[in-house]
Amino acid sequence: MKKADLRAEYRNRRNELTQAQVREMDSLIFRELTSYDWSNIKYLHVYLAIAKFKEYDTIPFIQWIWDNYPEIEIVISKSDFNTHLLKHFIYKSDTPLEHNSWGIPEPSGSIEIEASEIDFVLAPLLVVDERGNRIGYGKGFYDRFFAACKPNVSKGGISYFKPVPEIEDISQWDVPIGIVFTPEKTYFL
């Protein structure tokens, strides 16, 4: 299938999930995330969920990282909708957050770091294919972000759905991810 068709289908599938289904899948994804070995990470970029889009809420996972890997710095982003670029900031438990026009929580008054310092990126997505090509919201923020990271950065995502066989219309600008955490299992792509 093509990106636009997959984006529409999986946005609808996610929107149709009940709160009970989301809670159950969140619990299973949390289990997958906490089973992963995060010990070689210094800077872990984690998206903060857009609640109205029913994205996986990463806050319990972030708290788990703080409790179990206090040496890891959590990094979150601010979005520039004019350039479609992200700026990255250290996130602490006392970092103030403000919601942007899309409803994305963003840091206020935090220390900025370069994308090249980040070791692992957990990106939001609707669905991914078996080769790691991801479908997001179509603005290219994360593809630009991945391109600015160091070559060996680990790229992952979180999805309520298992990978589809293939996204047909991948472009030269699309950057695949290598791992996706789902309710049923963690896929290494």
LINWOFEN-V422999 format. One record per residue. N is the residue number from 1. OMEGA is omega as a letter, one per 30 degrees, with the letter a starting at -180 (999 if undefined). D_FIRST is the distance of its C-alpha to the first C-alpha in Angstrom with 1 decimal. Layout:
# LINWOFEN-V422999
n-><N & N>
omega-><OMEGA & OMEGA>
d_first-><D_FIRST & D_FIRST>
This chain:
# LINWOFEN-V422999
n-><1 & 2 & 3 & 4 & 5 & 6 & 7 & 8 & 9 & 10 & 11 & 12 & 13 & 14 & 15 & 16 & 17 & 18 & 19 & 20 & 21 & 22 & 23 & 24 & 25 & 26 & 27 & 28 & 29 & 30 & 31 & 32 & 33 & 34 & 35 & 36 & 37 & 38 & 39 & 40 & 41 & 42 & 43 & 44 & 45 & 46 & 47 & 48 & 49 & 50 & 51 & 52 & 53 & 54 & 55 & 56 & 57 & 58 & 59 & 60 & 61 & 62 & 63 & 64 & 65 & 66 & 67 & 68 & 69 & 70 & 71 & 72 & 73 & 74 & 75 & 76 & 77 & 78 & 79 & 80 & 81 & 82 & 83 & 84 & 85 & 86 & 87 & 88 & 89 & 90 & 91 & 92 & 93 & 94 & 95 & 96 & 97 & 98 & 99 & 100 & 101 & 102 & 103 & 104 & 105 & 106 & 107 & 108 & 109 & 110 & 111 & 112 & 113 & 114 & 115 & 116 & 117 & 118 & 119 & 120 & 121 & 122 & 123 & 124 & 125 & 126 & 127 & 128 & 129 & 130 & 131 & 132 & 133 & 134 & 135 & 136 & 137 & 138 & 139 & 140 & 141 & 142 & 143 & 144 & 145 & 146 & 147 & 148 & 149 & 150 & 151 & 152 & 153 & 154 & 155 & 156 & 157 & 158 & 159 & 160 & 161 & 162 & 163 & 164 & 165 & 166 & 167 & 168 & 169 & 170 & 171 & 172 & 173 & 174 & 175 & 176 & 177 & 178 & 179 & 180 & 181 & 182 & 183 & 184 & 185 & 186 & 187 & 188 & 189>
omega-><l & a & a & l & l & l & a & a & a & l & l & l & l & l & a & l & l & l & l & l & l & l & a & a & l & l & l & l & l & l & l & a & a & l & a & l & a & a & a & a & l & l & a & l & l & l & l & a & l & a & a & l & a & l & l & a & a & a & l & l & l & l & l & l & l & a & a & l & a & l & l & l & l & a & l & a & l & a & l & a & l & a & a & l & l & l & a & a & l & a & l & a & a & l & l & l & l & l & l & a & l & a & l & l & a & a & l & l & a & a & l & l & l & l & a & l & a & a & a & l & l & a & l & l & l & l & a & l & a & l & l & l & a & l & l & a & l & a & l & a & a & l & l & l & l & a & a & a & l & a & a & l & l & a & a & l & l & a & l & a & l & a & l & a & a & l & a & a & l & l & l & a & a & a & a & l & a & a & l & l & l & l & a & l & l & a & l & a & 999>
d_first-><0.0 & 3.8 & 6.8 & 8.5 & 6.6 & 6.5 & 10.0 & 11.2 & 10.3 & 11.8 & 14.6 & 15.5 & 15.5 & 17.7 & 19.9 & 20.6 & 22.0 & 25.8 & 28.2 & 29.3 & 25.8 & 25.4 & 28.9 & 28.2 & 24.9 & 26.7 & 29.5 & 27.4 & 25.6 & 29.1 & 30.2 & 27.5 & 28.4 & 32.1 & 31.8 & 30.5 & 33.3 & 33.6 & 37.0 & 36.3 & 34.9 & 37.1 & 34.8 & 31.8 & 29.5 & 28.2 & 26.4 & 28.2 & 26.2 & 25.6 & 27.1 & 25.8 & 22.1 & 23.0 & 22.3 & 24.0 & 27.7 & 28.7 & 32.4 & 33.5 & 32.0 & 33.7 & 36.9 & 36.5 & 36.2 & 39.3 & 41.2 & 40.2 & 39.6 & 41.9 & 41.8 & 38.1 & 37.7 & 34.9 & 33.3 & 31.5 & 30.4 & 31.2 & 28.7 & 29.8 & 27.8 & 29.5 & 28.5 & 25.4 & 27.4 & 28.4 & 32.0 & 32.8 & 35.7 & 37.5 & 37.2 & 40.2 & 41.0 & 43.2 & 40.8 & 40.7 & 37.3 & 36.5 & 33.4 & 31.8 & 30.5 & 27.1 & 29.0 & 28.5 & 31.7 & 33.1 & 36.3 & 39.5 & 42.3 & 40.8 & 41.0 & 38.4 & 37.1 & 35.2 & 31.6 & 33.1 & 35.1 & 32.2 & 31.6 & 28.6 & 26.0 & 24.3 & 21.6 & 20.0 & 16.3 & 14.0 & 11.8 & 11.7 & 10.2 & 12.8 & 13.9 & 14.7 & 12.3 & 12.6 & 11.5 & 14.8 & 16.1 & 15.4 & 19.0 & 19.0 & 22.0 & 21.1 & 20.0 & 23.4 & 25.1 & 23.8 & 25.0 & 28.4 & 28.8 & 30.8 & 29.1 & 29.5 & 28.3 & 26.3 & 23.0 & 21.7 & 20.0 & 20.4 & 17.8 & 18.5 & 15.5 & 15.0 & 12.4 & 9.0 & 9.0 & 6.9 & 5.6 & 5.6 & 8.1 & 10.6 & 14.1 & 17.5 & 18.3 & 15.8 & 17.9 & 16.6 & 18.6 & 20.5 & 20.9 & 19.4 & 21.7 & 20.5 & 22.8 & 22.6 & 23.1 & 22.8 & 20.2 & 21.4 & 18.5>
